[in-house]
Amino acid sequence: MFNRIRVQLTIRNAAVLCVILVTLNLSIFFIMKKMLFAQIDLSITRFRDQMAVSVPDMSATAGTSNMKSVIYRVDQMDRPIIQLFWTKDNQIVPMLSSREFSDEHLEQLLPKRFGSSPETVKVNNQYFRVLNVDSPGISAVNVDGTSYKITTQQLLSNVSAEIDMLLQLRNILLFGGSIGLFAAVAAGFYLANRSLIPIRRSLEKQQQFVSDASHELRTPLAVIQAHTELLLRHPDHTIEQDSKHISNVLQEARRMSKLVGGLLTLARTDSNQLELERKPVQFDRIVQESVNKMQMLAEVKDIILHTEIDSPIPMEADEERLHQLLVTVLDNAVKYTPEGGVVRIICNKLAHSVQLEVEDTGVGIAPDDLPHVFDRFYRGDKARTRQEGGTGLGLAIAKWIVERHGGRIRLESKPLIGTRVYISLPL
């Protein structure tokens, strides 16, 4: 399954990277081409505009001198401009500039082949930028006495150097793009493997979760089944005679109900279906109510609950979830504190947060177990906690409640000395 997903992700990632690379290379090439030709076209149009204003009429009396003046003005431009003159019947006017082209080359430069915007044409292995300018009414007399009626002036600029540079840039981009394609495939494979890491972890956690849940549910179900079979063996017994079996069935049913409730809560948190219902609450009142609920259990074990609670502590929070959080923490403190011990609850209001500390004088947690106390179904002493009704989900849910409120929770513990829980919640 993972191999197929890896291949699909590699292809998709590589395709996206290739599209980005090709788009980038094409953008560089065409932007460079546009910038080069824009400067050339500007020179040609500037020349055209100046010709429209200052070039004299090449009449019969002007003769060759006006021809020379036109050539002189060309030399004053920022780049050489070749000027050709065409008659209405596409006949070239003989002059010095036209002698650079043979009849075959002039055939490629016929005005009818070009529009009113600058275009690029290849003539005699050279590239020219060509612009046609309509010039009706201009006449010229050649040195041999031939008269010409000019209708089109043609402006040419040699762009062979620019074209060569663009071709070199194209080759560089093609070479770099080829290397980039191989790099895109390698990067796609790397990204695919990186993408599969959280998927694998999630699947492993899911499998572990299902395995642990099945194991935890199997124990109470086996107990219920065993005691139910014992009840069925003596259908004539009274409730009083079988009260022990009934009590065990009820105890395991409650434990299984608590476990299922915890599993449902965690499943909803994983799918983001469980949202907090924030509203104004008094945190000091919630803490005191939670302590009062644990008072009876503490008295049974002769445990002293010592409280230091600031008041008032108003905050925006989910009251039900805070009750669940405090009951979980206090229940663990009382449960693992031996008879005659002490549990201290200290609640201080700070400028922007509230700090809660729950410290007990219980059995503590082994250093190897401390990093895993918030893991689901984790127990340092499975036999003891199962006997006392623990599911291994309480602290995992508690951590979710704290973090969902934007707070932090951590534990410090030393074996045979006690455990201290630190909870910080924003007001």
N, C-alpha and C positions, 0 to 999 in steps of 0.2 A: 504493500500500500504506500509506504513512504517513498519507495523508489519511483513509483508513478507520479506521486505529487512532486517529488524533487525535479523530475524531468519537465513537468508542466510549468513549475515555477521558474526553472532555468530558461525555458523557451520564452516565457512571458517577460521575465526581467531582461533577458538579452534583447528581445524585440523592442522593448521600451527604450533601452539604452541606445540601440542602433538607430531608432527613429530620432532620438535627441541628437545623436552624433551626426547623422545625415542632414538633419535640419540645420544644425549649427554650421556645418561645412558649406552647405548651399547658401546660407545666409551670408557667411563671410565672403564667398566668391562673388555673389551678385551685388553685395554692398560695395565691395572693392571695384567691381566693374562699373557700377553706377557712379561712384565717386570719380573715377578716372575719366569716363566719357562726359560727365557733367562739366568738368573743367575744360575739356576739349571743345564741347558744344558751346560753352560760354565764349571761348575765344572766337569761334566761327561766327556766332551771332553778333558779337561785338564788331567784328569786321564787316558783317553785312550791314549793321546799323550805320557804321561810319561811311560805308560806300553809298548808302542811300542819301546821306547828307552832303558828302564832300567830293565824290568822284565826278569829274566833269563829263559832259557829253562827248563821246569820241566821234565827232562829226568829220566830214570830208576835209575841212580846213585844218583840223587838229593834226591829223596824220600820225606819224610815229611818235611824236613827242608826248602825246597823251598816253600812249601805251607805256612808255617808260615811266611816266609819273605814277601809273597804277602799280607797276612792279615795285617802285620805290616805296610806296605806302605799305605794301605787303611786308617788306623787310622791317618795318617799324613795329609789327605786332609781336606779342609775347611768344608766338610759335609760328613757324612758316605756314602760310596759306597759299595754296595754288588756286588760281582763278582761270576758269574756262568760260568761253562765250559760245552760245548756241543760237542758231537761227530757228525760225519756226518749223522748217522742214528737217530739223535735227542735223544740221550741217555745222561742223565746228568752225569757228573763226580762227584762221591761222595766226598764231602769235608765239612768243617764246615759250610760254608755259605749256602750250598744247603739243610742242615738239617732244616733250618728255614721254608721250604716249604714242604707241603705234596705232594703226587703224583698228586692229583687233582689240586693243585695250580700250580705245575710244568707244568701240561698240558696247563694251560693258558699262560705259559711263553715260550712255544716252539718257537725257533728262526724263524720258518717259518711264524709266526703270525706277525712279525714286519719287517719293512724296515730298511734302512740304516740311518734314521733320528730318533732322540729321540721321543718316543711316550709314552702316559700315559695309564696305565692299572690298573684295580681294582682287587686285589687279597686278599682274606680273609678279606674283609671289610677295606682294606688299599689300598692306591693309590701309584703306583710306576712309576717313569720315567725310561723307558727302552731304551737302546742303544745296538745294535748288532755290534760286531767287528769281522770281518773275521780273523781267526788266523790259516791258514793252516800250517801244518808241525810241530806244537807243540805237544809234547807227555807228558804223565804223568803216574806215577805208584802209585796206591793207596797203603795204608798200608797193605792191604791183598794180595798185589802182582799183582793185576789186572792192565793190561796196557790199556791206552786209547789214541786214536788219536784225538786230539782236533781240531775242524774246526771253532768253534764260541765261542768267549768270550762275555758274556752278562753282561753289567753293569747296575745296578739298584740303584735308589736313592728314598728313601721314601719321598713322597710329600703329605702325608695325611694332615699335618698341613697347607700347602699352599692351598690345595683343600678346607679344612674347612674354611679358611679365604675367599676364593673366593665365597663359598656358602653363608657365612654371608654377604659379600658385595652384592651378588645377591639379597638376601632377603631385605637388606636395600634399594637397588635401586628399587626393586619392590614395597616396601612399600612407599618409597618417590615418585616413579612414579605414584602410585595410587592417592596419595594426589595431586601430580602435575597435573593429568588429571582433577580432580575436579577444581583445581585452573585455569587450562587452559580454561575450560568452563566458569568459572566466569570472567576470564580476557577477553575471547572472547565476552561475553555479554557486559562487560564494554566498550571494544573498539568499539563494534558495535554501542552502544549508542553515544559514542563520535564521531564516524564517521558520524552519522546521524545529528549531530548538524549543521555542515556547509551546509548539504544538505537541511535541513529544512529552515535554514536562506536564502539560495539561492532561494528556492522555494517561500518563503514568499516575498523576494525582487522582484522576477519575477512577482508574482501575484500583488504585490503593484505597480510595474512598469507598468504592463498592465492596471491595474485599473486607475492609474493616467494618463497614455497616452490616454486611452479612454475618460476620463473626459476632458482632455485638448483639444482633437480633436473634441469632441462633441460640445463644445461652439462655435468655429468658423464655424463649419458645420451648426449649428442651425441658426447662424446669416446670413450665405450665403443663406441658404434655405429661410429664412424669407424675405430677401430683394429681392431674385429672384422671389418669389411668388408675391411680390408687383409690380415688373416690369412686370410680366405677366398679371396682372390685368389691366394695361393700355398700351396695345401694340401700341396705337396711340401717346404716348408721345414721345417727342424728347429726345436726349441724355442729353441736357441741363436741361430739366425738371426733369429727373431722375438721375442727376449727383450725388446727395447725396447717393442714393441707390447703384449706381455703385461704388462710392468711398468706401462705407462700405464693399461691396463685395470684392473689390481689397485689402483693408486693412486686412480683415480677411484671404484672400487667402495668402497674404504675411506672415501673422503671422503663419498660418498653415504650410506654406513651411519652415519657420524658425524652427518651432517645429519638423517637420518631419526630417529636417536636423540634429537637435540636437539628436533626437532619434536614427537616423542611426549612428551618430558618437559614441554615448554611446554603442549601440549594437555591433559595431565593436571593441570598446575597451574591452568590456566584453569577447568577443571571441578571443581576441588577433589578430584580423585581421588587425587592424590599426597600422601600423608601422611608426616610424619617419624617415624622410629623412634628415639625418644630413649632413651638409656641412658648410664650413667656412662662417660666416656672421658677420656683424657689428651690435652688439646689440644696440649701441647708435643711429644708423640710423633707426633701426626698431622702437625704442621708439619714435623718433622724427616724423616719418611718422604717427604713430598711434595718436600722439597728434595733428598733423595737420588735420587728418581726423575728430577729435572731435571738432576742433576749431569752425566750423560754428555752430554746435549745442550749444556749450558753449556761443557763441556770442548772439544767439537768447534768451538765458536765462540770459544774462548779467553776465556770470560766468567767472572769471579770471582763466586761466590756467597758473600756475607758474612752470617753469621747471628748474631743476639743473641736468644736464646730463654730466657725464665725457665722454671724447672722446680721443682716440678711445677705443672701447671695442670689440676686436675680440673674437669669440668663435665658437665652433662646435655645431650647433643646427638646428632644422627644422624651417626655416624662416616663412613658412605659419602658422604653429601652434603658433609660438611666436606672430605673428600679431593677430591671433584669441584670444590669451590670453590677450594681452594688450588692444585690442578693448573691450573685455568683461569687464575688470576691469575699464577702463576709462569710458565706457558707463554707468556702474552702478554708478560711482562717479558723473558724470554729471547729470544723470537722477534723483538721489535722493538728489541733492543739490539745494536748493531753489534759486530763482533769487537774483543776487548780491553776491553770495557765491564765494568761492575760492577752487580750486583743485590744490594741489601741487604734482608734479611728481619729485622725487629725485632718481637719478640713480648713484651709486658709484661702481667703479671697485676696487675689493680687490685682494689679492695675487692669490687666486685660484677660486674666484667666483665673481659674480656680484649681488649687492643688490639693489632692486627696491622698493621704497615706494610710494604709491599713497594715499594721505590724502585729505579728503574733509571736508567741513563744513556743511554737509547735516543733514538729520533727524536722522541718526544713526540707530542702531539696538538694540532691546530690549535684555537684558541679557538672557532671556529664549530662544530667537531665535538664539543667537549667535552660540551655539554648532551645530546648524543644517543648517547653511548657505550653506554648501557644499553638503547637501543631495539633491537628485533629486526631482524636483517639489516642493521643500519646499519654502514657502513664509511666511514672517512675516505679510504682509498685502496683502492678496490675491486680494481684490477688486481693490486696487490701482495699483498693478503690472500688473494685467490682463488688466486694462484700458490703461496702458502705454506700453503694448505689451510684457511684460516679460513672459518667459516660465518656469522659475524655473530650467533650465538646464545649464545656463551659467557658474555659479561657479563650478558646478560638472565637466563640461568639462575643465574648467580652472585648477582645481586641478589635473585632469588626465594629462594635458599637462605638468604642473610643475613637478609632480612626475615621469613622463616618461622621463624627462630630468635629473632626479636625484636630483631635487631641493626640496624646501619646500615653502609652502604658509600658511599664517595665517592672521587672522583679529583681530583687536581691535576696539571696538566701544562703544560710549556712546550716549544714546538717546538725541536728540536735540543739540548735540555738534559736532558729526561727526564720520567718520569711517576712519581707517588707515589699508591699506593692505600691508603686508610685503611679498616680493617674493625674494627667494635666488636661484640662478641658478649656477651650476658649469661652469667654462669657458671651 
